[in-house]
């Protein structure tokens, strides 16, 4: 693993930094240092594992730490049948404890297989963190794993969906997904190729966000994700998650930044 963990400031430096942040408007350029996570283990000081709740009535599974594990250098996020509260299934999600701003977000992952599933890599911040709902998404919807949906939310306003074909199928092998987020431009990449660009400032998030990977299912969002029919345990696999702060260059082989001018 080649993660670069930010150096923790001493108390006086931290106090001074907090004073500066309090006096200045929140921007997407203040938090989060570059890292590369290759999952030789799951660092609980860096990653928070969602456990014991769900995101609402649209989700038919409860987040469970039992559905999050690391094996053979891969993060395994699972979904399986297990009654937990009022949900018949359990599913897996991780998120960073830190928030990140402008820069390059990358994942190498293999989606889960099955209608009604959502295999997702995204950045998000919202009301639970006392912030507006900003979000940038890659979502593989189980009804058609031959494509990935791109989307972003600004102050809870979405409607920016775009579907991009994934040659060979997102659940058949590993693919590299990346977005480069700047103040006035957002670019999405699939396997190193630019597939979508956003330049409208009203459609580009501006608040620092946490980084998520998750696998979940629905019984209600059939038009969007397909009809769910449980056929046994499902796994989404992740080989790498990385963030490179704006202004920094290529940090690992396979990064989209290694191919850009």
Residue frames as qw, qx, qy, qz and C-alpha x, y, z in Angstrom:
[[0.000, 0.889, 0.459, 0.000, 0.00, 0.00, 0.00],
 [0.468, 0.176, 0.028, 0.866, 1.31, 3.45, -0.92],
 [0.166, -0.875, -0.431, -0.144, -1.11, 5.66, 0.93],
 [0.308, 0.286, -0.240, 0.875, 0.14, 9.11, 1.82],
 [0.360, -0.719, -0.581, 0.125, -1.45, 10.08, 5.13],
 [0.054, 0.851, -0.024, 0.522, -1.59, 13.78, 6.01],
 [0.420, 0.082, -0.581, 0.692, 0.75, 14.84, 8.82],
 [0.359, -0.769, -0.528, -0.029, -1.35, 15.68, 11.87],
 [0.150, 0.703, -0.167, 0.675, -0.72, 19.27, 13.04],
 [0.325, -0.103, -0.660, 0.669, 0.32, 20.12, 16.58],
 [0.104, -0.707, -0.647, 0.266, -2.27, 21.75, 18.83],
 [0.074, -0.641, -0.027, 0.764, -1.08, 25.38, 18.27],
 [0.004, -0.152, 0.640, 0.754, -0.93, 24.91, 14.51],
 [0.056, -0.440, -0.875, -0.194, -4.34, 23.22, 14.52],
 [0.072, -0.719, -0.491, 0.486, -5.85, 26.05, 16.56],
 [0.026, -0.511, 0.241, 0.825, -4.42, 28.64, 14.18],
 [0.013, -0.045, -0.809, -0.586, -5.69, 26.69, 11.19],
 [0.051, -0.584, -0.809, 0.047, -9.18, 26.40, 12.65],
 [0.044, -0.689, -0.231, 0.685, -9.22, 30.14, 13.32],
 [0.014, 0.313, -0.510, -0.801, -8.34, 30.80, 9.69],
 [0.060, -0.267, -0.891, -0.362, -11.03, 28.42, 8.48],
 [0.052, -0.658, -0.665, 0.349, -13.60, 30.02, 10.74],
 [0.004, -0.653, -0.011, 0.757, -12.78, 33.44, 9.35],
 [0.107, 0.306, -0.629, -0.707, -12.77, 32.36, 5.71],
 [0.787, 0.185, -0.005, -0.588, -15.63, 31.04, 3.58],
 [0.733, -0.120, 0.669, 0.040, -15.70, 27.28, 3.17],
 [0.502, 0.607, -0.424, -0.447, -14.25, 26.27, -0.19],
 [0.994, 0.083, 0.038, -0.065, -13.55, 22.95, -1.87],
 [0.632, 0.583, -0.377, 0.346, -9.80, 23.61, -1.66],
 [0.286, -0.743, 0.406, -0.449, -9.17, 23.57, 2.09],
 [0.728, -0.369, 0.517, -0.258, -9.23, 19.92, 3.23],
 [0.954, 0.152, 0.256, -0.042, -7.82, 16.52, 2.36],
 [0.107, -0.680, 0.638, 0.345, -4.36, 15.43, 1.25],
 [0.659, 0.383, -0.544, -0.350, -3.52, 13.07, -1.61],
 [0.569, -0.307, 0.740, -0.185, -3.61, 9.32, -0.96],
 [0.597, 0.238, -0.661, -0.386, -3.53, 5.99, -2.77],
 [0.652, -0.235, 0.588, -0.417, -5.38, 3.10, -1.10],
 [0.482, 0.324, -0.748, -0.322, -4.55, -0.37, -2.43],
 [0.826, -0.267, 0.030, -0.495, -6.35, -2.36, 0.29],
 [0.498, 0.235, -0.804, 0.223, -3.76, -4.61, 1.82],
 [0.212, -0.357, -0.782, 0.465, -5.84, -3.95, 4.93],
 [0.126, -0.773, -0.416, -0.462, -8.71, -1.69, 6.00],
 [0.315, 0.076, -0.409, 0.853, -7.43, 1.18, 8.10],
 [0.225, -0.718, -0.658, 0.008, -10.23, 2.10, 10.52],
 [0.276, -0.593, -0.141, 0.743, -8.53, 5.39, 11.33],
 [0.037, -0.207, 0.452, 0.867, -8.85, 6.38, 7.68],
 [0.352, -0.196, -0.689, -0.603, -12.05, 4.60, 6.60],
 [0.455, -0.021, 0.532, -0.714, -15.41, 4.62, 8.36],
 [0.118, -0.123, -0.945, -0.278, -17.53, 1.49, 7.84],
 [0.516, -0.199, -0.065, -0.831, -21.26, 2.18, 7.65],
 [0.299, -0.072, -0.941, 0.142, -23.10, -0.11, 10.06],
 [0.045, -0.357, -0.790, 0.496, -26.58, -0.46, 11.52],
 [0.310, 0.595, 0.279, -0.687, -28.74, 1.86, 9.43],
 [0.503, 0.409, 0.625, 0.436, -30.02, 2.50, 5.89],
 [0.152, -0.062, 0.166, 0.972, -30.43, 5.54, 3.68],
 [0.452, 0.160, 0.078, -0.874, -34.22, 5.47, 3.55],
 [0.752, 0.193, 0.505, -0.378, -37.24, 3.45, 2.40],
 [0.675, 0.622, -0.282, -0.278, -35.83, 3.12, -1.12],
 [0.234, 0.526, -0.810, 0.110, -33.00, 0.91, 0.19],
 [0.880, -0.224, -0.250, -0.336, -33.95, -2.70, 1.01],
 [0.813, -0.007, -0.440, 0.381, -30.76, -3.50, 2.95],
 [0.471, -0.881, 0.036, 0.040, -29.14, -2.37, 6.19],
 [0.366, 0.735, -0.515, 0.246, -25.51, -1.24, 6.12],
 [0.908, -0.414, 0.059, -0.016, -23.46, -3.90, 7.89],
 [0.114, -0.779, 0.611, 0.081, -19.79, -4.08, 8.84],
 [0.717, -0.103, 0.689, 0.016, -20.10, -7.81, 8.18],
 [0.715, 0.608, 0.334, 0.084, -20.42, -7.02, 4.47],
 [0.243, 0.919, -0.298, 0.084, -17.11, -5.15, 4.36],
 [0.827, -0.401, 0.312, 0.239, -13.82, -7.04, 4.22],
 [0.269, 0.796, -0.496, -0.219, -10.41, -7.00, 2.56],
 [0.873, -0.101, 0.469, 0.090, -9.03, -10.13, 0.91],
 [0.735, 0.190, 0.424, 0.493, -6.13, -10.57, -1.51],
 [0.261, -0.175, 0.170, 0.934, -5.54, -6.86, -1.92],
 [0.167, -0.376, -0.543, -0.732, -9.17, -6.12, -2.74],
 [0.321, 0.036, 0.465, -0.824, -11.99, -4.48, -0.86],
 [0.166, -0.278, -0.900, -0.292, -15.07, -6.72, -0.92],
 [0.368, 0.034, 0.281, -0.886, -18.45, -5.05, -0.45],
 [0.049, -0.145, -0.977, -0.151, -21.24, -7.60, -0.17],
 [0.569, -0.083, 0.045, -0.817, -25.00, -7.94, -0.20],
 [0.291, -0.038, -0.954, -0.056, -26.79, -10.97, 1.20],
 [0.573, -0.514, -0.420, -0.480, -30.03, -12.08, 2.77],
 [0.411, -0.138, -0.680, 0.591, -30.15, -11.42, 6.51],
 [0.269, -0.807, -0.444, -0.281, -33.06, -9.93, 8.44],
 [0.403, -0.099, -0.339, 0.844, -31.88, -6.82, 10.27],
 [0.194, 0.304, 0.266, -0.894, -34.61, -4.64, 11.75],
 [0.630, 0.522, 0.367, -0.443, -37.21, -4.09, 9.05],
 [0.434, 0.662, -0.490, -0.365, -34.82, -4.96, 6.19],
 [0.984, 0.021, 0.147, -0.100, -34.42, -8.46, 4.74],
 [0.820, 0.389, -0.089, 0.410, -30.87, -7.87, 3.46],
 [0.462, -0.770, 0.122, 0.423, -27.52, -6.47, 4.58],
 [0.657, 0.672, 0.070, 0.334, -25.05, -4.57, 2.38],
 [0.699, -0.341, -0.041, 0.627, -21.66, -2.87, 2.51],
 [0.250, 0.906, 0.072, 0.334, -20.29, 0.68, 2.39],
 [0.621, -0.341, -0.151, 0.690, -17.12, 2.53, 3.36],
 [0.168, 0.936, 0.135, 0.278, -16.43, 6.25, 3.47],
 [0.501, 0.304, -0.348, 0.731, -13.42, 8.38, 4.29],
 [0.387, -0.671, -0.468, 0.425, -13.34, 10.11, 7.63],
 [0.229, -0.414, 0.115, 0.873, -11.73, 13.14, 5.97],
 [0.485, 0.786, 0.318, -0.214, -13.29, 15.49, 3.43],
 [0.544, -0.083, 0.461, 0.697, -11.62, 16.24, 0.10],
 [0.245, 0.759, 0.104, -0.594, -11.79, 19.11, -2.35],
 [0.609, 0.720, -0.193, -0.271, -10.72, 19.92, -5.87],
 [0.230, -0.521, 0.805, 0.165, -8.58, 17.25, -7.46],
 [0.564, 0.227, -0.687, -0.397, -8.68, 13.83, -9.11],
 [0.676, -0.186, 0.560, -0.442, -10.79, 11.00, -7.68],
 [0.507, 0.360, -0.713, -0.323, -10.11, 7.49, -8.97],
 [0.735, -0.186, 0.568, -0.320, -11.35, 3.94, -8.41],
 [0.360, 0.271, -0.828, -0.332, -10.57, 0.59, -9.99],
 [0.518, -0.023, 0.652, -0.553, -13.57, -1.63, -9.39],
 [0.207, -0.090, -0.892, -0.391, -15.72, -4.52, -10.54],
 [0.515, -0.188, 0.073, -0.833, -19.47, -4.03, -10.07],
 [0.425, 0.036, 0.846, -0.319, -21.85, -6.53, -8.51],
 [0.192, -0.051, -0.774, -0.601, -24.15, -8.55, -10.77],
 [0.034, -0.453, -0.874, 0.171, -27.93, -8.45, -10.50],
 [0.101, -0.601, -0.399, -0.685, -30.97, -6.36, -11.34],
 [0.497, -0.797, -0.290, -0.186, -31.96, -3.91, -8.61],
 [0.728, -0.400, -0.095, 0.549, -28.38, -3.35, -7.43],
 [0.197, 0.961, -0.086, 0.172, -26.30, -0.18, -7.32],
 [0.808, -0.178, -0.027, 0.561, -22.48, -0.44, -7.30],
 [0.100, 0.967, 0.119, 0.200, -21.27, 3.07, -6.58],
 [0.599, -0.151, -0.122, 0.777, -18.15, 5.20, -6.23],
 [0.029, 0.832, 0.309, 0.460, -18.87, 8.80, -5.33],
 [0.262, 0.044, -0.404, 0.875, -18.09, 11.86, -3.27],
 [0.332, -0.684, -0.548, -0.349, -20.77, 13.30, -1.00],
 [0.141, -0.051, -0.518, 0.842, -21.47, 15.83, 1.73],
 [0.306, -0.517, -0.578, -0.553, -24.86, 16.76, 3.13],
 [0.464, -0.682, -0.044, -0.564, -27.15, 17.62, 6.04],
 [0.885, -0.389, -0.220, 0.128, -25.70, 14.93, 8.35],
 [0.655, -0.049, -0.101, 0.748, -22.45, 16.93, 8.20],
 [0.062, -0.814, -0.284, 0.503, -24.31, 20.24, 8.49],
 [0.134, -0.350, 0.481, 0.792, -23.50, 21.06, 4.87],
 [0.649, 0.424, -0.081, -0.626, -25.51, 21.45, 1.66],
 [0.851, 0.091, 0.516, 0.034, -26.01, 18.26, -0.35],
 [0.349, 0.732, -0.481, -0.333, -23.21, 18.19, -2.94],
 [0.810, -0.088, 0.580, 0.005, -22.32, 14.94, -4.73],
 [0.397, 0.599, -0.557, -0.416, -20.40, 13.52, -7.71],
 [0.813, -0.064, 0.513, -0.267, -21.26, 9.99, -8.85],
 [0.362, 0.279, -0.811, -0.366, -20.30, 6.89, -10.76],
 [0.643, -0.036, 0.587, -0.491, -23.12, 4.34, -10.40],
 [0.229, 0.116, -0.883, -0.394, -23.43, 0.96, -12.11],
 [0.654, -0.007, 0.255, -0.712, -27.12, 0.07, -12.09],
 [0.445, -0.139, 0.884, -0.019, -27.87, -3.63, -11.99],
 [0.692, 0.523, 0.395, -0.303, -30.53, -3.54, -14.70],
 [0.726, 0.668, -0.030, 0.161, -27.78, -2.83, -17.26],
 [0.635, -0.634, 0.241, 0.370, -24.17, -3.39, -16.20],
 [0.674, 0.350, 0.335, 0.558, -23.05, -2.57, -19.73],
 [0.161, 0.722, 0.072, 0.669, -23.04, 1.12, -18.78],
 [0.406, -0.327, -0.499, 0.693, -22.25, 3.44, -15.91],
 [0.034, -0.887, -0.387, -0.250, -24.32, 6.47, -14.86],
 [0.383, 0.081, -0.220, 0.894, -22.59, 9.78, -14.18],
 [0.230, -0.821, -0.433, -0.293, -24.30, 12.46, -12.14],
 [0.338, 0.052, -0.415, 0.843, -23.68, 15.35, -9.81],
 [0.271, -0.801, -0.532, -0.043, -25.75, 17.25, -7.25],
 [0.242, 0.258, -0.198, 0.914, -25.40, 20.88, -6.22],
 [0.289, -0.060, 0.409, -0.863, -27.34, 21.90, -3.10],
 [0.485, 0.183, 0.798, -0.308, -29.48, 18.75, -3.53],
 [0.627, 0.613, 0.021, -0.480, -30.31, 19.56, -7.16],
 [0.554, -0.163, 0.744, 0.335, -29.47, 16.71, -9.53],
 [0.637, 0.670, 0.300, -0.236, -30.90, 15.87, -12.91],
 [0.162, 0.798, -0.494, -0.304, -27.47, 15.76, -14.56],
 [0.807, -0.108, 0.580, 0.020, -27.46, 12.06, -15.41],
 [0.497, 0.629, -0.487, -0.346, -25.45, 10.70, -18.32],
 [0.930, -0.092, 0.354, -0.036, -25.08, 7.04, -19.27],
 [0.200, 0.730, -0.614, -0.221, -21.74, 5.87, -20.65],
 [0.956, 0.124, -0.239, -0.119, -21.11, 2.40, -22.15],
 [0.438, -0.635, 0.637, -0.009, -18.64, 0.15, -20.33],
 [0.638, 0.421, -0.585, -0.273, -17.08, -2.18, -22.93],
 [0.446, 0.151, -0.869, 0.154, -17.32, -5.80, -21.85],
 [0.619, -0.598, -0.448, -0.243, -19.59, -4.99, -18.89],
 [0.128, -0.723, 0.394, -0.553, -18.86, -3.29, -15.58],
 [0.780, -0.399, 0.367, -0.314, -19.47, -6.55, -13.68],
 [0.962, 0.258, -0.067, 0.054, -17.32, -8.76, -15.93],
 [0.741, 0.140, -0.183, 0.630, -13.94, -7.27, -15.12],
 [0.365, -0.643, -0.212, 0.639, -12.17, -4.36, -13.44],
 [0.348, 0.724, 0.278, 0.527, -12.48, -0.88, -14.91],
 [0.383, -0.201, -0.236, 0.870, -10.93, 2.47, -14.00],
 [0.027, -0.848, -0.461, -0.262, -13.32, 5.32, -13.24],
 [0.437, -0.231, -0.192, 0.848, -12.10, 8.84, -12.49],
 [0.111, 0.903, 0.340, 0.236, -13.33, 12.40, -12.23],
 [0.452, 0.026, -0.142, 0.880, -11.28, 15.57, -12.09],
 [0.165, -0.856, -0.490, 0.016, -13.08, 18.24, -10.11],
 [0.359, 0.070, -0.047, 0.930, -12.08, 21.88, -10.52],
 [0.096, 0.417, 0.388, -0.816, -13.83, 25.11, -9.57],
 [0.468, 0.520, -0.042, -0.713, -15.13, 25.76, -13.09],
 [0.608, 0.348, -0.611, -0.368, -14.79, 22.34, -14.76],
 [0.693, -0.224, 0.635, -0.258, -15.71, 18.72, -13.99],
 [0.525, 0.440, -0.631, -0.363, -14.41, 15.90, -16.19],
 [0.856, -0.159, 0.425, -0.246, -15.36, 12.22, -16.06],
 [0.283, 0.549, -0.749, -0.239, -13.08, 9.44, -17.37],
 [0.943, -0.055, 0.249, -0.213, -13.57, 5.73, -18.09],
 [0.896, 0.000, 0.267, 0.354, -10.43, 3.62, -18.51],
 [0.465, -0.328, 0.217, 0.793, -8.40, 6.77, -19.13],
 [0.166, 0.367, 0.556, 0.727, -10.73, 8.19, -21.78],
 [0.169, 0.167, 0.253, -0.938, -12.64, 11.44, -21.30],
 [0.007, 0.388, 0.890, 0.241, -16.36, 10.57, -21.53],
 [0.131, -0.845, -0.488, -0.176, -18.09, 13.70, -20.19],
 [0.361, 0.044, -0.201, 0.909, -17.27, 17.30, -19.32],
 [0.166, -0.840, -0.516, 0.010, -19.29, 19.87, -17.34],
 [0.387, 0.177, -0.061, 0.903, -18.50, 23.60, -17.52],
 [0.304, -0.693, -0.303, -0.579, -21.71, 25.16, -16.23],
 [0.095, 0.329, -0.617, 0.709, -20.82, 26.58, -12.76],
 [0.637, -0.232, 0.169, -0.716, -24.38, 25.96, -11.58],
 [0.957, 0.007, -0.192, -0.217, -23.82, 22.21, -12.10],
 [0.621, 0.341, -0.566, 0.422, -20.43, 21.90, -10.39],
 [0.672, -0.658, -0.325, 0.099, -20.29, 21.20, -6.62],
 [0.216, 0.767, -0.283, 0.534, -18.22, 23.49, -4.43],
 [0.592, -0.658, 0.312, -0.345, -18.18, 21.94, -0.94],
 [0.072, 0.449, -0.886, 0.092, -15.52, 19.49, 0.35],
 [0.873, -0.064, -0.142, -0.463, -16.86, 15.95, 0.33],
 [0.587, -0.366, 0.719, -0.063, -16.15, 12.49, 1.72],
 [0.404, 0.361, -0.730, -0.417, -15.30, 9.61, -0.62],
 [0.743, -0.052, 0.496, -0.446, -17.60, 6.56, -0.67],
 [0.329, 0.175, -0.849, -0.374, -17.78, 3.08, -2.16],
 [0.523, 0.011, 0.603, -0.603, -21.00, 1.13, -1.69],
 [0.248, -0.079, -0.870, -0.418, -23.19, -1.74, -2.84],
 [0.346, 0.181, 0.602, -0.696, -26.92, -1.63, -2.12],
 [0.008, -0.265, -0.867, -0.422, -30.28, -2.74, -3.53],
 [0.350, 0.085, 0.163, -0.919, -33.86, -1.54, -3.87],
 [0.247, 0.362, 0.899, -0.023, -37.37, -2.97, -4.07],
 [0.208, 0.778, 0.438, -0.400, -38.95, 0.32, -5.14],
 [0.104, 0.745, -0.291, -0.591, -36.70, 2.14, -7.65],
 [0.756, 0.173, 0.617, 0.137, -37.44, -0.37, -10.40],
 [0.543, 0.829, 0.135, 0.033, -37.46, 2.07, -13.31],
 [0.027, 0.912, -0.409, 0.017, -34.00, 3.30, -12.36],
 [0.221, -0.560, 0.797, -0.056, -32.18, 0.21, -11.05],
 [0.510, 0.092, -0.795, -0.315, -34.35, -2.67, -12.27],
 [0.816, -0.390, -0.099, -0.415, -36.49, -5.22, -10.44],
 [0.100, -0.552, 0.780, -0.279, -34.64, -6.83, -7.56],
 [0.947, -0.092, -0.175, -0.253, -34.74, -10.61, -7.25],
 [0.367, -0.681, 0.627, -0.092, -32.36, -12.17, -4.75],
 [0.913, 0.278, -0.284, -0.095, -30.41, -15.07, -6.23],
 [0.871, -0.197, -0.191, 0.408, -27.68, -15.39, -3.59],
 [0.420, -0.733, 0.025, 0.534, -24.87, -13.28, -2.15],
 [0.542, 0.774, 0.100, 0.312, -23.40, -10.57, -4.39],
 [0.603, -0.524, 0.040, 0.600, -19.98, -8.88, -4.20],
 [0.358, 0.920, -0.048, 0.150, -18.59, -5.62, -5.53],
 [0.823, -0.232, 0.013, 0.518, -14.78, -5.57, -5.62],
 [0.118, 0.986, -0.100, 0.056, -12.43, -2.60, -5.40],
 [0.854, 0.104, -0.124, 0.495, -8.69, -2.80, -6.10],
 [0.425, -0.038, -0.116, 0.897, -7.80, 0.84, -5.57],
 [0.024, -0.927, -0.367, -0.070, -9.20, 4.20, -4.49],
 [0.550, -0.078, -0.031, 0.831, -7.10, 7.34, -4.86],
 [0.054, 0.966, 0.249, -0.050, -7.33, 11.09, -4.49],
 [0.597, 0.057, 0.071, 0.797, -4.76, 13.50, -5.95],
 [0.065, -0.775, -0.278, 0.564, -5.01, 17.13, -4.90],
 [0.488, 0.850, 0.176, 0.094, -5.33, 19.74, -7.63],
 [0.083, 0.923, -0.377, 0.011, -1.91, 20.77, -8.94],
 [0.506, -0.447, 0.735, 0.069, -0.24, 17.44, -8.18],
 [0.494, 0.442, -0.588, -0.464, 0.71, 15.02, -10.95],
 [0.843, 0.059, -0.497, -0.195, 0.80, 11.29, -11.64],
 [0.430, -0.595, 0.561, -0.382, 1.19, 9.30, -8.38],
 [0.621, -0.133, 0.769, -0.070, 0.74, 5.69, -9.49],
 [0.004, 0.114, -0.817, -0.565, 0.76, 3.54, -12.60],
 [0.023, -0.471, -0.865, -0.173, -2.72, 3.54, -14.12],
 [0.010, -0.630, -0.380, 0.677, -3.72, 6.99, -12.90],
 [0.441, 0.784, 0.406, 0.162, -5.56, 9.11, -15.44],
 [0.111, -0.957, 0.137, 0.231, -3.13, 11.90, -14.55],
 [0.575, -0.358, 0.579, 0.454, -0.27, 9.90, -16.09],
 [0.481, 0.364, 0.660, 0.447, -1.85, 10.24, -19.53],
 [0.127, 0.939, 0.318, -0.028, -2.94, 13.89, -19.42],
 [0.511, 0.484, -0.052, 0.708, -0.79, 16.73, -20.75]]
